[in-house]
Amino acid sequence: MQIGITSDTHIPVRAHSLPAILIQEFSKVDLILHAGDILTMDVLRELEKLAPVKAVYGNMDKTETSERLEEKIIVEVEDVKIGLIHGIGSKIGLASRIKKEFPKDIDCIVYGHTHVPECRLEDNILFFNPGSPTDTVFAPYRSFGILEVNGKRIKGRLVKID
């Protein structure tokens, strides 16, 4: 199963729309996860035209999104448990803080907040931050991600937007 991963879209503040390459790649996935800082439900409605969407709210999401979404969720795909959360506070120690939000048997944690793309394995958990597809304030480039799940195996790929 292919899962499109995005976060920190900040539409309409950072951009007026999602990048064309993200739309193109997400049209091929089975599921989309958004890790918050969405700002408007229009973004999720646009993504839902491509594939089913699961999302959480972020620290910049106000009433429209935060009242309709959870702070964190667990998404089960095949034999893999994926924790979805935005994150808050300094990027220093963020991984250990968000890890505490999920049960010990979690396989992957998808998060955002820092805008810095990351795909790394720590303590048998895949930590996956897709970065931001619309903003380079905290990162050297815009990005999103793809997770591939096959049974109990999960593999992440970051996609740099030129």
N, C-alpha and C positions, 0 to 999 in steps of 0.2 A: 504494500500500500504506500502510495506517495502522499505526503502531507506538506502543503505550503505553509511556511512560517513567516509571520511578519509582526512588527511591533512599532510603536512610536511613529505612526503615520502623521499625526498632528495636522490633519486636514480640517479646515482650510488655512490654518496659521502658517505652516511651513511650505505647503504646496496646495495647488487647487485640485489636483487629482492624483491618483496612483500612477506610477510610471508604467509605460506601455509594456516593458519587458516583464514586470511583475504580473500584469494581467495575462500576458502570453503564457508565461510559465505556470501560473496558477490555473489556467484553463485545462491543464493536463493532470491535475492532482485529484485525489479522491476526497480530501478533507483540507480545510484551512484553519489554522490556529492563529489568533491575534492576541498578543500579550499586552495590550493596553496602550493608553494615550492615543485613543481613537479620535476623540473630540466630538464627532457627530455620527449618529447611527447610519447616515447615508453611506459611509465607508463600508460598514458591514453589509448593507443592502446591496452594494455594488459587488462585493466579494461573494455574496450568496448566489449571484447569477452564475458564478463559475463552479462552485462546489459548496457542500455544507460547511458552515462556519461555527466554530466554538471560540468564545472570546471572554476576556476578563477586563475589568477597568483598571486604569492607571492613575497616578497621582494628578495628572492634568485633566482627567475626565470629570466633567461636572454632571449636573443633574440628569441630562438626557441619557447619558451612557451609564453613569454609576448606579442609577436606580434600576436599570434593566439587567445589569451584569453582576456577576460575583467577583470578589476580590481574588479568589483562587479556585481552581477546579482540577479534578483528575479526569483525564480522558484515557479510556482503555481502547487500544487498537491492537487487534490480534492478541498476542500474549504479552504486550508491553503496556506499562502504566506510565503515562506522561502527565507530570504536574505542570499546570499553566498558571503563571503568576506574573505580575508586572515587576515588582521589586520597588524598594524605596530607600532613600538615604544614599550615603557615599558608596562608590563602587568598591571601596576597600572593605572587605569582609562581607560583601553582598551574597556571594555563593553560600557561605555558611549560614547566613540569616535566612535565605530562602529555603535552604535544605531543611531547616527546622520546621518549616510550614507543612511538610509532607511526611507520610509514613515511611518507615525505613525500607520498605520493599518497592519504592519508586524506582523506575528504570531511567527516566529522563526528566529533566526540569527545563522547560522553555520559559524564558523570561525576557524582559526588556529593560527599560529605564535608563541604562547607560548610553544607549545608541551605539555602543561598541560591539561589533560582531565577535562572537566567540563560539567555538565548538571544541569542547575538551571533556575528557573522561577523568573523573575524580571519585574515588571510593566506589567504583562500579556504577556510577551515575553519569549519564551524558548531560552536561550543562550546555545548553544551546541558546544563544542570544543572536537573533537574526540581524541586529543592528536596526537602522532606520532606512526605509526606502526613499525618504523625502528630505533628510536633514544631515548636514555634516558639521554641526556645531561641536560635537564631542568626538567625532570619528573622522578618519581621513577620507572616507568614501561612503556612499549610500549602498545599502545592501538589503537582502532578504535571505530566506533559507528554504531548504527542502530537507525533510526527513524521510527516509525510506525504512519501512518496517516490514520485516519478513519473519513471521512467527515470533520468536523471542529476541530476534536481532534487530537492532536499530542503528542507523548510520545517518550522520548529518552532513550536509553540504551547504556552504555559504556561497551566495551568488552576489558578486560585486556588480554594481550598476555604474556603467561608464558615463 
